Amino acid sequence: MKFFLILAIVFSLFSASAVCQKNAPENIKKEFAVKFPAAQNVKWGKEEDNEWEAEFKMNGKEMSASYDNSGKWLETETEISSKDLPATISAAIKIEFSGYKTGEMSLVENPVLNGYEIALKKGESSLEVIFDINGTVLKKTVLKEDYEDVEKK
């Protein structure tokens, strides 16, 4: 009986922490509302100890925005399609990643970068590549089969 009581307490603690992680602090929600007043269907989640992410829809596009615990905006990602890619990015993919197929694509904006994050796949090889707006590769992450990320440049 004691075992079940302990198990119930542990389960309720995990449940309570999971619920807390879906409700961003008010200061973050306030900053988000100022930056994205037209956001719809906002869903909050805790990314890391010091990072909250809102997933939402705005102007018909799927988006996400990240904030630190103080309410400082960190990054926005907007899902795009291949037709939304600038010619510089499309050309860079054709030249530097010949034979790779494109997957998810996002416009990435943060205080130091306006660029594009593109998922690429060729056979068993999967990459996540970040380009600046001129088509220069800024970061390349090789995704292993067991989904571990290995950063490369």
Phi, psi and omega in degrees: 000318179301321179300315181293325177295314178297317179299318179296319179295314179299316179299317180292328176294317177295319179297317180297318180291326178294320179294317180299326184286352179262355181244100179294150176300154184300323181297326179287316178299323180294314179297320178298314181298328178290316184283327184231066184295337182264009182296141179233156177052050183284129176234124182262147174209155179268119180276311180217181180303326183241033181211129175247144178233132174255128171255134186201175177240137178211132181053038177078006182245144175281131183221164170217148178223138181246143179224150173274177185296338179278351181098006179284128177293133180252316186194152172232136174237134178238121179294137179227170175250172182299331179291342179272352181287135174294155180302326181297322180286316178301317180295318180297321179295315180298321183280307188275339184229047180303132179090350178276144174260144180275147176241227180299142180227140179219144167276127183246129177230129174211177184301340182243357186211139163236112184202202185226139176247121185235132173271132181232145181219137177215109184061237179269356183271125177236135181232155167236120187239136175250126180248147168279178185292346179269357179094007178280133177286121179263328183203139177229125179245123177273124179265116179284167181301325180273018174067018172280142179264137175235115185281137178221162173225000000 
